[in-house]
Amino acid sequence: MNDQLTREEMQQTIAQLKKRVGELESLISQIMVPIIPSIMPDTILVPFAGELTPEFSQDVVSKVLNHVATTGTQIAILDFTALSIEKPESLSVFGRAIEELSASLSLMGIEVITVGFTPHLAREVTLSGLPFVNKLKSFTTFRSALQHLMKERGMELTGAAK
């Protein structure tokens, strides 16, 4: 009987640990690619950080598409400043994820702007021959993208930090 109780307790503990692992994985996903409302109306910032894996990139695409479908977002700014492309296969994962995300957003009527391409990443993406590269609307920084959007909408930044 003691062995049976111990076995049941172990199964309960395993179930609790699996649930906790799922919760932590969800939290990590939210932290790695948060969706941040911008100061510009109907605009979101999606900063990418770390190394992209196929599973993670699919989570990102789903998360962003679900978010914009329910929020009235008109512009999505994808920020690659903290993205790491260390492994050769990471570039193809990145290419597929960005192509899928930008094409899906465009089909939903959402303008896509990219920012934060480092010189190394820009060169690697260009040399990779990914077909969508020339279609991307890109800016060096999030700030320069916002300045462009504000100018388009007849707004301007005020204050000393111009």
TASUL-V125128 format. One record per backbone hydrogen bond with DSSP energy under -1.0 kcal/mol. CO is the residue of the C=O (numbers start at 1). NH is the residue of the N-H. E is the energy in kcal/mol with one decimal. If there is no record, write none. Layout:
((CO	NH	E) (CO	NH	E))
//
This chain:
((1	5	-2.4) (2	6	-2.3) (3	7	-2.3) (4	8	-2.4) (5	9	-2.7) (6	10	-2.4) (7	11	-2.2) (8	12	-2.3) (9	13	-2.5) (10	14	-2.7) (11	15	-2.4) (12	16	-2.5) (13	17	-2.6) (14	18	-2.6) (15	19	-2.1) (16	20	-2.3) (17	21	-2.6) (18	22	-2.1) (19	23	-2.2) (20	24	-2.5) (21	25	-2.6) (22	26	-2.0) (23	27	-2.1) (24	28	-2.6) (25	29	-2.2) (26	30	-2.1) (27	31	-2.3) (28	32	-2.9) (29	33	-1.6) (36	45	-3.1) (40	43	-1.3) (42	74	-3.2) (42	75	-2.0) (43	38	-2.9) (44	77	-2.9) (45	36	-2.9) (46	79	-2.2) (50	84	-3.0) (53	57	-2.9) (54	58	-1.9) (55	59	-1.9) (56	60	-2.4) (57	61	-2.4) (58	62	-2.4) (59	63	-2.7) (60	64	-2.8) (61	65	-2.5) (62	66	-2.6) (63	67	-2.1) (64	68	-2.7) (65	69	-1.7) (67	70	-1.1) (74	111	-2.7) (75	44	-2.4) (76	113	-2.6) (77	46	-3.2) (78	115	-2.6) (79	48	-3.3) (80	83	-1.6) (82	50	-2.1) (87	90	-1.3) (89	93	-1.9) (90	94	-2.9) (91	95	-2.8) (92	96	-2.6) (93	97	-2.4) (94	98	-2.8) (95	99	-2.4) (96	100	-2.5) (97	101	-2.7) (98	102	-2.9) (99	103	-2.2) (100	104	-2.3) (101	105	-2.6) (102	106	-2.3) (103	107	-2.2) (104	108	-1.2) (105	110	-2.6) (106	109	-1.8) (111	76	-2.9) (113	78	-3.1) (114	139	-2.3) (115	80	-3.0) (118	122	-3.0) (119	123	-2.2) (120	124	-2.6) (121	125	-2.8) (122	126	-2.3) (123	127	-2.9) (124	128	-1.3) (126	129	-1.2) (130	133	-1.3) (132	135	-1.7) (133	136	-1.3) (137	114	-2.8) (140	116	-1.1) (141	145	-1.8) (142	146	-2.6) (143	147	-2.6) (144	148	-2.0) (145	149	-2.5) (146	150	-2.9) (147	151	-2.3) (148	152	-2.4) (149	153	-1.7) (150	155	-3.7) (151	154	-1.4))
//
